[in-house]
Amino acid sequence: MIRRQTQISVEIENGDARSIEADVLALKYAQAFYGADAAVARRLFDEESDTASLLPELFGFRLLPTNNKVAAKSVLFIGVSKLYEFGYQEIRDFSRKVLDSLAIAAPKTQHVCLTLHGPGYGLDEMEAFESEIAGLLDAIKSGNYPEHLQKITIVERSVSRANRLLHKLNSLIPDGLIEIGQDGQVKQLGSKTQERLENAGYASETKNHVFVAMPFAEEMDDVFHYGIQGAVNAAGLLCERADLSSFTGDVMEWVKKRIASAHLVIADLSAANPNVYLEVGYAWGCGRPTVLICRDESELKFDVKGQRCLIYKKIKELEATLKTELENLKGN
């Protein structure tokens, strides 16, 4: 009888998934390639490859050798639903499936590497992360994971996001160590962690969310992460925005669904982006409460000049203003 590890470490590493040395790099295949999945696929598959035969069907998996084309020894592709259908519950199911699949296909795996799914196309960063961690714990608690597993690394290219994830990980799993008793059971985490992870993914759709209408551009990242997201999460709400360039298919149906079901919409009208104005118009048509923000009043178009708009000059000022605004809305 093989004795399993008494500890499994979970780590956050800032870097490129293609450069992380691990036994297995686990990726999703959402009926097309995106982000890190696409970057790895470009290295693995040449133009002469019969790519379709190497990729998993929906809910299936394929474990492929990398032949030194990336640093990991093997790549595990998990077949999942289309990107705009890949929500918080699907993220939890995906990460559990990673360990379930490796228990069958590569039980000697000691180190598995994953990327974070969700925030890159608009889901709430911390809710997506908690859903992914919860899925890993689901597999470990059930005993369906590689018997030699010692380390799980979640790799993130963004330095700021990696730091935020590390802070969250430490609050969920002290020292990043999952302790396993002699009976094979995972030792109890704190009561608050237990509650958060039990609900992560499965109860996410019932949580109130804010849809943020703003350009999904690098120069707007700090405004979103430090001016908007922190204030929204502090109010107990999920914070989402859509990267229209990430989706294929009928993306606007997904956007309309998230707007129509939003607790409220925050729209940054800076630079007069036409997509943002379109999303604001749809929110008004749905009767969704909206909070308009802008860097400079002169950038506002006539459509909204009669509406109340929060003007900000600095990101910290925006965060403070939004916290007050959300608290007032909550009180009303």
C-alpha positions in Angstrom: 0.0 0.0 0.0 1.4 3.4 -1.0 1.5 6.0 1.7 0.3 9.4 0.6 2.0 12.6 1.5 1.0 14.2 4.9 1.3 17.7 3.4 0.5 19.2 0.0 1.8 22.7 -0.6 -0.2 25.2 -2.6 1.9 28.1 -4.0 1.5 31.2 -6.1 4.3 31.9 -8.6 4.7 35.0 -10.7 5.8 34.0 -14.2 5.0 32.4 -17.5 3.2 29.0 -17.4 5.4 27.8 -20.3 8.5 28.3 -18.1 7.4 26.6 -14.9 9.1 23.3 -14.2 6.5 20.8 -13.1 5.5 17.2 -13.8 2.2 18.4 -15.4 0.9 21.8 -16.6 -3.0 21.6 -16.5 -5.0 23.8 -18.9 -8.5 24.1 -20.1 -9.7 23.6 -23.7 -12.9 25.7 -24.0 -13.6 24.5 -27.6 -11.0 27.0 -28.6 -7.7 28.4 -27.2 -7.3 31.5 -25.1 -4.5 33.2 -23.2 -2.0 30.7 -21.6 -3.8 27.8 -23.3 -3.2 29.4 -26.7 0.4 30.2 -25.9 1.2 26.6 -24.9 -0.7 25.2 -27.9 1.4 27.3 -30.3 4.5 25.6 -28.9 3.1 22.1 -28.8 1.4 21.8 -32.1 3.0 22.6 -35.5 1.0 23.2 -38.7 1.2 19.5 -39.6 -0.2 18.3 -36.4 -3.7 16.7 -36.4 -4.6 19.0 -33.5 -8.2 18.0 -33.3 -7.3 14.4 -32.6 -5.0 15.5 -29.7 -7.6 17.6 -27.9 -10.2 16.4 -25.4 -13.9 16.2 -26.0 -16.2 18.2 -23.7 -15.7 16.9 -20.1 -12.9 14.7 -21.3 -9.1 15.0 -20.9 -5.9 14.4 -22.8 -2.4 14.1 -21.2 0.3 14.9 -23.8 4.1 14.9 -23.5 5.7 18.3 -24.1 8.9 17.0 -25.7 10.7 20.0 -24.0 8.7 22.5 -25.9 7.6 24.0 -22.5 9.2 23.4 -19.1 6.6 21.0 -17.7 7.1 17.4 -18.7 3.4 16.9 -19.7 0.4 19.0 -20.5 -3.1 18.0 -19.3 -5.9 19.5 -21.4 -9.4 19.4 -19.8 -12.3 19.8 -22.1 -14.7 22.4 -20.8 -17.7 24.4 -22.1 -17.3 27.5 -24.2 -15.6 30.4 -22.6 -18.7 32.5 -22.0 -20.3 29.5 -20.3 -17.3 28.8 -18.1 -18.4 30.4 -14.8 -17.5 30.0 -11.2 -19.0 26.5 -10.8 -17.3 25.3 -13.9 -14.0 26.6 -12.6 -14.4 24.6 -9.4 -15.4 21.5 -11.4 -12.3 22.0 -13.7 -9.8 22.1 -10.9 -11.3 19.0 -9.3 -11.2 17.3 -12.7 -7.5 18.1 -13.0 -6.6 16.1 -9.9 -9.2 13.4 -10.7 -7.7 12.9 -14.2 -4.1 12.8 -13.0 -5.1 10.2 -10.3 -6.0 7.9 -13.3 -3.5 9.0 -16.0 -0.4 10.0 -14.0 -0.6 8.8 -10.4 3.1 9.4 -9.9 2.7 13.2 -10.5 4.4 15.1 -7.7 4.1 18.7 -8.9 1.1 20.1 -10.9 0.9 23.6 -12.2 -2.3 25.5 -13.1 -3.2 29.0 -14.2 -6.1 31.1 -12.7 -9.3 31.1 -14.8 -12.0 33.7 -14.9 -10.4 37.2 -14.3 -8.8 37.2 -17.7 -12.2 37.5 -19.4 -14.1 39.3 -16.7 -15.1 37.2 -13.7 -14.6 38.3 -10.2 -10.9 37.7 -9.4 -11.2 36.4 -5.8 -14.4 34.4 -6.4 -12.7 32.7 -9.3 -9.6 32.0 -7.2 -11.6 30.6 -4.3 -13.6 28.4 -6.7 -10.4 27.0 -8.1 -8.9 26.3 -4.7 -12.2 24.7 -3.6 -12.1 22.3 -6.5 -8.6 21.2 -5.7 -9.7 20.6 -2.1 -12.7 18.7 -3.3 -10.5 16.2 -5.1 -8.0 15.9 -2.2 -10.8 15.4 0.4 -12.3 12.6 -1.8 -8.9 10.9 -2.2 -9.1 11.3 -6.0 -5.7 12.8 -6.6 -2.2 11.5 -7.6 -0.9 9.4 -4.7 2.6 11.1 -4.8 1.3 14.7 -5.1 3.5 17.1 -3.1 3.0 20.6 -4.7 0.4 22.6 -6.6 1.5 25.8 -8.2 -0.9 28.4 -9.5 1.2 30.6 -11.9 0.2 34.2 -12.7 1.9 36.5 -15.2 0.7 39.7 -13.6 2.9 40.7 -10.6 0.1 42.7 -8.9 -2.4 39.9 -9.3 0.1 37.3 -8.1 0.5 39.4 -4.9 -3.2 39.7 -4.4 -3.7 35.9 -4.9 -0.9 35.2 -2.4 -2.5 37.4 0.2 -5.8 35.6 -0.3 -4.2 32.1 -0.3 -2.6 32.9 3.1 -5.9 33.9 4.5 -7.5 30.6 3.3 -4.8 28.1 3.9 -2.2 29.1 6.5 1.4 28.8 5.1 -0.1 27.3 2.0 -0.1 23.8 3.4 -2.9 21.3 3.1 -2.5 18.9 6.1 -3.5 15.3 5.6 -4.0 13.0 8.6 -3.0 9.4 8.9 -6.6 8.5 8.1 -6.2 10.2 4.7 -8.6 13.0 5.7 -7.8 16.7 5.2 -7.4 18.4 8.5 -10.0 21.0 9.2 -9.3 24.6 8.0 -10.7 27.5 9.9 -14.5 27.9 10.2 -14.5 31.0 8.0 -12.4 29.3 5.3 -14.6 26.2 5.5 -17.7 28.3 4.9 -16.2 30.4 2.0 -14.8 27.3 0.2 -18.0 25.3 0.7 -19.9 28.0 -1.2 -17.3 29.0 -3.7 -18.4 28.3 -7.2 -21.6 26.5 -6.3 -23.3 29.5 -4.7 -21.6 32.1 -6.7 -24.5 32.7 -9.1 -26.7 33.6 -6.2 -24.4 36.3 -5.0 -25.0 39.9 -6.0 -22.6 41.1 -8.6 -21.6 44.5 -10.1 -21.0 44.7 -13.8 -18.3 47.2 -14.7 -18.6 48.7 -18.1 -15.1 50.0 -19.1 -12.5 49.4 -21.8 -10.6 46.1 -21.1 -7.3 47.8 -21.8 -4.0 47.7 -19.9 -4.0 51.4 -19.2 -7.3 50.9 -17.3 -6.2 48.0 -15.2 -5.1 50.0 -12.2 -8.4 51.9 -12.3 -10.3 48.6 -12.2 -8.2 46.7 -9.7 -7.4 49.4 -7.2 -10.2 52.0 -7.8 -13.2 49.8 -8.5 -12.7 46.2 -7.6 -11.6 46.8 -4.0 -14.5 49.1 -3.2 -17.0 46.6 -4.8 -15.6 43.6 -2.9 -15.5 45.6 0.3 -19.3 46.1 -0.1 -19.7 42.3 -0.3 -20.4 42.2 -4.0 -18.7 40.3 -6.9 -17.0 42.6 -9.4 -17.2 41.6 -13.1 -16.3 43.1 -16.4 -16.2 41.6 -19.9 -13.2 41.4 -22.2 -15.1 41.4 -25.5 -11.9 40.4 -27.4 -11.6 37.1 -25.4 -14.9 35.6 -26.6 -16.0 33.9 -29.7 -19.7 33.4 -30.6 -22.5 35.5 -29.4 -20.6 37.5 -26.7 -23.3 40.2 -26.4 -25.8 37.7 -25.1 -23.4 36.9 -22.2 -22.8 40.7 -21.6 -26.6 41.4 -21.7 -27.2 38.5 -19.3 -24.6 39.8 -16.8 -25.9 43.3 -17.0 -29.6 42.3 -16.7 -28.8 40.2 -13.6 -26.4 42.8 -12.0 -27.1 44.3 -8.6 -25.9 47.5 -10.2 -23.6 48.7 -13.1 -20.6 50.9 -12.7 -19.6 52.6 -16.0 -16.3 54.4 -16.6 -17.1 56.9 -19.4 -13.5 58.1 -19.7 -12.4 58.4 -23.4 -16.0 57.9 -24.5 -15.7 54.3 -25.5 -18.7 53.4 -27.7 -19.1 49.9 -26.1 -19.3 51.4 -22.7 -22.1 53.7 -23.8 -23.9 50.8 -25.4 -23.7 48.8 -22.2 -25.0 51.8 -20.2 -27.9 52.2 -22.5 -28.8 48.5 -22.1 -28.5 48.8 -18.3 -30.9 51.7 -18.3 -33.3 49.7 -20.6 -33.2 46.9 -18.0 -33.8 49.3 -15.2 -30.5 48.5 -13.6 -29.1 51.1 -11.2 -26.0 52.7 -12.6 -23.0 54.6 -11.1 -21.3 56.7 -13.7 -17.6 57.7 -13.3 -15.2 59.7 -15.4 -11.7 61.2 -15.2 -12.7 64.4 -16.8 -16.1 66.0 -17.2 -15.2 67.3 -20.6 -15.0 63.7 -21.9 -18.7 63.2 -21.3 -21.0 63.0 -24.3 -24.3 64.8 -24.5 -26.2 61.5 -23.9 -25.2 61.5 -20.2 -24.4 65.2 -19.4 -27.6 65.5 -17.5 -26.8 62.5 -15.3 -25.0 62.4 -12.0 -21.4 61.4 -12.6 -18.6 60.9 -10.1 -15.4 62.7 -11.4 -12.1 61.3 -10.2 -8.5 62.5 -10.6 -6.7 59.8 -8.7 -7.4 56.1 -8.2 -7.3 56.3 -4.4 -9.8 59.1 -4.6 -12.0 56.9 -6.8 -11.9 54.0 -4.4 -12.9 56.2 -1.5 -15.7 57.8 -3.4 -17.1 54.5 -4.6 -17.0 53.0 -1.1 -19.1 55.9 0.1 -21.4 55.6 -2.9 -22.0 51.9 -2.5 -22.5 52.3 1.3 -25.2 54.9 0.6 -26.9 52.8 -2.0 -26.8 49.8 0.4 -28.4 52.0 3.1 -31.2 53.0 0.7 
